[in-house]
Amino acid sequence: MTVSPGVEETAQQPPAVRELPRRATWFELFGDLVFVAAVGQTTHRLGGHPDAASTAAAAALFVPLWWTWVLYTVRANRADHDRTVQRLLTTVGLAAVAGMAVYIGGVGHGRGADAGFVVAYLGARAGVAALYVWDLRQEPRLRRIVVAYVTGSAITAAVWLTATFTLDGPARYVTWGVAMAGELALPLLAGRRLADAPGDAEHLRERFGLFTIIVLGESVLGFTNGLVKVHTAPAAALTGAAAFALTAGLWWSYFSASGTRPGAHEELAAGGRHLHIYVFGHLPVQLSLAITAGAVGAAVTTTSHRLNTPLAACVLGGTAVFLTATALIRAGFTGVREHVVLIRLATAAAILCTLPLTTRVPVAAALTIPALLLTTSLAAESPTHRHHTAGSLP
């Protein structure tokens, strides 16, 4: 039997030269290190005794930081070739992100820190715009996206600067919120323009998974640093073990069910509704993890034998929002009646119902309660995950 040259060449092609899935580059991982510092400064806003004001401030400041990461990630997913000019432009933008990290802690305590944060944020966004403009040299299909992004960014930048240098008090921060809402709406307003530059869905999912790891890392740092400070306390070991169990459960929950139904990868790459659900659905996912991380660290170092209501609300509320958000992302692909979706929504409700109890029991027990409920949820979900794994669901 004669084998055609094309078939023979394919059969003998070494695995090393076959096309492999795109993975995060070493430079992208370096950029993540800069965001690690900024996320850490955001969670530190919660301090040793979180209250409604510090929690709201941390949550509000997390949004522009998260959005900056999304802009760089999505741009790289569409057009990055990891070349010298692109690295240099991105490095300048990352320097601005480092500036955001420097000023985050002082936002709300003076015009100087507010101005520094806003200028750094706008500088980071300008870095994305510069990258897109450079990309046009080799990716003409990006033109409509670049025009929409640059125009929208210029308008919102004017709002940010006007509020920072002309307004005082609550009016400044309300106007910041309006500008931030306008930026988040830009991809929705772009509509079909996003289809001009389809991306790599596997790479995108990997990048969001890595950022989730970054935020979870703040929880690990929180309770380990807390144990260093209070390691002589009799209940420290139990509290630390409970904090670790909760953090591990959150990791397990995200990565056991972060996949979607077969074929959804192509839908993410093409943009549209599924891309919006996936990207914007991660804002409450990762924001809730950041709030939980700061609260867990504060819980380990608290001098009280019990959690106060604001601290307990951060731990339980953060965990419940995380479960709800991951469930709704999944529902966007599988439907709201899917087994895992219903389990997660029920577990989130159960966790919130334990809030009165967690303020009356020792700290270790208060952290153990959501950890146990999360473990129960994972056990109930496991048959579905095994079925999906057998069916090649990622």
C-alpha positions in Angstrom: 0.0 0.0 0.0 1.4 3.4 -1.0 1.1 6.2 1.5 0.7 9.7 0.1 3.5 12.1 0.8 1.2 14.5 2.8 -0.1 11.7 5.0 3.4 10.3 5.6 4.8 13.7 6.4 2.0 14.3 9.0 2.5 10.9 10.5 6.2 11.4 10.9 5.9 15.0 12.2 7.6 15.2 15.6 5.4 16.3 18.4 7.6 19.3 19.1 6.7 21.1 15.9 2.9 20.5 16.1 0.8 23.5 17.0 0.4 23.8 20.8 -2.2 25.7 22.8 -1.2 29.2 23.6 0.0 29.6 27.2 0.8 32.7 29.3 4.2 34.1 28.6 6.9 34.7 31.1 6.4 38.5 30.5 2.7 38.2 31.3 3.6 36.5 34.6 6.0 39.3 35.4 3.2 41.7 34.9 1.1 39.7 37.3 3.7 40.3 40.0 3.0 44.1 39.7 -0.7 43.5 40.1 0.1 41.2 43.2 1.5 44.3 44.9 -1.5 46.4 44.0 -4.0 43.8 45.1 -2.2 43.4 48.4 -2.4 47.2 49.1 -6.2 47.0 48.3 -6.8 44.2 50.8 -4.8 46.0 53.4 -7.4 48.8 53.3 -9.5 46.5 55.4 -7.0 46.8 58.2 -7.2 44.9 61.5 -10.8 45.8 62.1 -12.9 45.9 58.9 -16.0 48.0 59.0 -18.5 49.2 56.4 -16.4 52.2 55.3 -13.1 50.3 54.9 -14.8 47.4 53.1 -16.6 49.8 50.7 -13.3 51.7 50.0 -11.4 48.5 49.3 -14.1 47.2 47.0 -14.3 50.5 45.1 -10.6 50.7 44.6 -10.4 47.1 43.5 -12.6 47.8 40.5 -10.2 50.1 38.5 -7.3 47.8 39.4 -9.2 44.8 38.2 -10.3 46.6 35.0 -6.7 47.6 34.3 -5.6 44.0 34.5 -8.5 43.0 32.2 -7.6 45.6 29.6 -4.0 44.4 29.4 -5.0 40.7 29.4 -7.7 41.0 26.7 -5.4 43.2 24.5 -2.6 40.6 24.8 -5.1 37.8 24.1 -6.1 39.4 20.8 -2.9 40.7 19.3 0.2 40.3 21.5 3.3 38.9 19.7 5.6 39.3 22.7 7.9 41.6 20.8 10.4 44.2 22.1 8.3 47.3 21.4 5.2 45.7 22.9 7.2 44.7 26.0 8.5 48.2 26.4 5.1 49.8 26.1 3.6 47.3 28.5 6.5 47.9 31.0 5.6 51.6 31.0 2.0 50.8 31.7 3.0 48.4 34.5 5.1 51.2 36.1 1.8 53.1 36.3 0.1 50.1 37.9 2.9 50.2 40.5 2.0 53.8 41.1 -1.6 52.8 41.7 -0.3 50.4 44.3 1.7 53.2 46.0 -1.3 55.6 46.3 -4.2 53.1 46.9 -3.7 53.2 50.7 -4.0 57.0 50.8 -7.0 57.4 48.6 -9.7 59.3 50.5 -7.2 60.9 52.9 -6.1 63.9 50.8 -6.2 65.4 47.3 -2.5 64.5 46.8 -3.1 60.7 47.1 -6.3 60.9 45.1 -4.5 62.8 42.3 -1.6 60.3 42.4 -3.9 57.3 42.1 -6.0 58.8 39.2 -2.9 59.9 37.2 -1.3 56.5 37.7 -4.6 54.8 36.7 -5.0 56.9 33.6 -1.3 56.3 32.7 -1.9 52.5 32.9 -4.9 52.9 30.6 -2.9 55.0 28.2 -0.4 52.2 28.0 -3.2 49.9 26.7 -4.2 52.5 24.1 -0.5 52.8 23.0 -0.3 49.1 22.6 -3.5 49.0 20.5 -2.3 51.8 18.2 1.0 49.9 17.7 -0.9 46.7 17.0 -2.6 48.4 14.1 0.6 48.1 12.1 0.1 44.4 11.8 -3.5 43.9 12.8 -5.7 46.3 10.7 -8.8 44.4 11.9 -8.4 46.1 15.3 -9.1 49.5 13.9 -12.8 49.7 15.0 -11.9 48.4 18.4 -9.0 50.9 18.8 -11.2 53.9 17.7 -14.0 52.9 20.1 -11.5 52.3 23.0 -9.4 55.4 22.5 -12.4 57.7 22.1 -14.3 56.3 25.1 -11.2 56.3 27.3 -10.5 60.0 26.4 -14.0 61.0 27.5 -13.9 59.1 30.8 -10.3 60.3 31.5 -11.6 63.9 31.3 -14.3 63.0 33.8 -11.7 61.4 36.2 -9.4 64.5 36.0 -12.2 67.0 36.3 -13.6 65.3 39.4 -10.1 64.9 41.0 -9.0 68.5 40.6 -12.2 70.5 40.9 -14.5 68.5 43.2 -14.2 67.7 46.9 -15.7 65.3 49.3 -18.3 62.7 48.3 -19.0 64.5 45.0 -15.5 63.5 43.8 -15.9 59.9 44.5 -19.4 59.7 43.1 -18.1 61.2 39.9 -15.3 58.7 39.9 -17.9 56.0 40.1 -19.7 57.5 37.1 -16.5 57.5 35.1 -15.7 53.9 36.1 -19.2 52.8 35.1 -18.7 54.4 31.7 -15.5 52.5 31.2 -17.0 49.2 32.1 -19.8 49.9 29.6 -17.4 50.5 26.7 -17.2 46.8 25.7 -21.0 46.5 25.8 -21.3 49.6 23.6 -18.7 48.3 21.2 -21.0 45.5 20.3 -20.1 43.7 17.1 -16.7 45.5 16.9 -15.4 42.9 19.3 -16.0 40.2 16.6 -13.3 41.9 14.5 -10.6 40.5 16.7 -11.4 37.1 18.0 -9.1 35.9 20.7 -7.7 32.6 22.2 -10.2 31.2 24.6 -7.9 28.8 26.3 -5.3 31.5 26.9 -8.1 33.8 28.3 -9.3 31.2 30.7 -5.8 30.5 31.9 -5.2 34.2 32.5 -8.3 34.6 34.6 -7.4 31.5 36.5 -4.0 33.0 37.3 -5.5 36.3 38.5 -7.8 34.2 40.8 -4.7 32.6 42.2 -3.2 36.0 42.9 -6.3 37.1 44.9 -6.4 33.8 46.7 -2.7 34.3 47.6 -3.7 37.3 49.6 -5.8 35.1 51.8 -2.8 32.8 52.4 -0.6 35.8 53.2 -3.3 37.2 55.4 -3.7 34.2 57.7 0.0 33.2 57.7 1.1 36.8 58.6 -1.6 36.8 61.3 -0.2 33.5 62.7 3.3 35.0 62.8 1.9 37.8 65.0 -0.3 35.8 67.3 1.4 32.3 67.3 1.5 32.3 71.1 -2.3 32.5 71.4 -3.8 29.1 72.4 -6.4 29.1 69.7 -4.0 30.3 66.9 -3.4 26.9 65.5 -7.1 26.1 65.2 -7.9 29.5 63.7 -5.1 29.1 61.2 -6.3 25.6 60.2 -9.8 26.9 59.7 -8.6 29.8 57.6 -6.5 27.4 55.5 -9.4 25.1 55.0 -11.7 27.9 53.9 -9.0 29.2 51.4 -8.4 25.7 50.0 -12.1 25.2 49.6 -12.4 28.4 47.6 -9.6 27.4 45.4 -11.1 23.9 44.9 -14.5 25.4 44.2 -13.2 27.8 41.5 -11.0 25.3 39.6 -13.3 22.3 39.8 -16.1 24.1 38.1 -14.5 27.0 36.2 -14.9 25.1 33.0 -18.0 25.4 30.8 -19.9 23.1 28.5 -18.1 21.6 25.5 -17.7 24.1 22.7 -17.9 27.1 24.9 -14.2 27.9 24.3 -15.0 28.8 20.7 -17.8 31.1 21.8 -15.5 33.0 24.2 -13.0 33.5 21.4 -15.6 34.9 19.1 -16.7 37.6 21.6 -20.3 38.5 22.2 -22.6 37.6 25.1 -20.6 34.6 26.4 -17.4 36.7 26.5 -19.2 39.5 28.5 -20.7 36.9 30.9 -17.3 35.4 31.5 -15.2 38.6 31.9 -17.7 40.7 33.8 -18.8 37.7 35.9 -15.2 37.5 37.2 -15.5 41.0 38.8 -17.7 39.8 41.7 -15.8 36.5 41.8 -12.4 38.1 42.3 -13.7 41.1 44.3 -15.4 38.8 46.8 -12.2 36.7 47.1 -10.2 39.9 47.8 -12.7 41.0 50.5 -12.7 37.5 52.0 -8.9 37.5 52.0 -8.6 40.7 53.9 -11.2 39.6 56.4 -9.6 36.2 57.0 -6.3 37.9 57.8 -8.1 40.3 60.2 -10.0 37.3 61.8 -6.7 35.5 62.6 -5.2 38.6 64.3 -8.3 39.8 66.2 -7.8 40.1 69.9 -11.5 39.2 70.5 -12.7 35.7 71.0 -15.5 36.2 68.5 -15.9 37.9 65.2 -17.8 41.2 65.2 -20.7 41.6 62.8 -18.8 43.5 60.1 -15.9 41.0 60.1 -18.2 38.0 60.0 -20.2 39.7 57.2 -17.0 40.1 55.1 -16.0 36.4 55.5 -19.5 34.9 55.0 -20.7 37.6 52.5 -17.5 37.3 50.4 -17.8 33.5 50.3 -21.5 33.7 49.4 -20.9 36.2 46.6 -18.1 34.1 45.3 -20.4 31.0 45.1 -23.2 33.0 43.5 -21.0 34.6 40.9 -19.3 31.4 39.9 -22.8 29.8 39.7 -24.1 32.5 37.4 -21.1 32.4 35.1 -21.7 28.7 34.7 -25.4 29.3 34.2 -24.6 31.6 31.3 -23.3 28.5 29.5 -25.3 25.6 30.9 -28.5 27.1 32.1 -29.7 28.2 35.5 -31.2 24.7 36.3 -27.9 22.9 35.9 -27.0 20.7 39.0 -23.8 22.6 40.0 -25.5 26.0 39.6 -28.4 25.1 42.0 -26.0 23.6 44.6 -23.9 26.7 44.6 -26.8 29.0 44.9 -28.3 26.9 47.8 -24.9 26.8 49.6 -24.5 30.6 49.3 -27.9 31.1 50.9 -27.0 28.6 53.7 -23.8 30.4 54.4 -25.6 33.8 54.7 -28.1 32.2 57.1 -25.3 31.3 59.5 -24.2 35.0 60.1 -26.0 35.3 63.5 -24.3 32.1 64.6 -20.8 33.0 63.6 -20.8 36.1 65.8 -21.6 34.0 68.9 -19.0 31.2 68.5 -15.1 31.3 68.8 -13.2 32.6 65.8 -12.0 29.2 64.7 -15.5 27.9 64.7 -16.8 30.9 62.8 -14.3 30.2 60.0 -14.9 26.5 60.1 -18.7 26.9 59.4 -18.3 28.3 55.9 -15.4 25.9 55.2 -17.6 22.9 56.1 -20.5 24.2 54.0 -18.2 24.8 51.1 -16.8 21.2 51.5 -20.3 19.9 51.5 -21.1 21.8 48.3 -18.0 20.4 46.6 -18.9 16.8 47.6 -22.4 17.3 46.2 -21.0 18.7 42.9 -18.3 16.0 42.4 -20.5 13.5 40.5 -21.2 16.2 37.9 -17.6 17.2 37.6 -16.6 13.5 37.1 -19.2 13.2 34.4 -18.0 16.3 32.6 -14.4 15.2 32.8 -15.3 12.0 31.1 -17.0 14.0 28.5 -13.9 16.1 27.9 -15.3 19.2 29.7 -12.3 21.4 30.8 
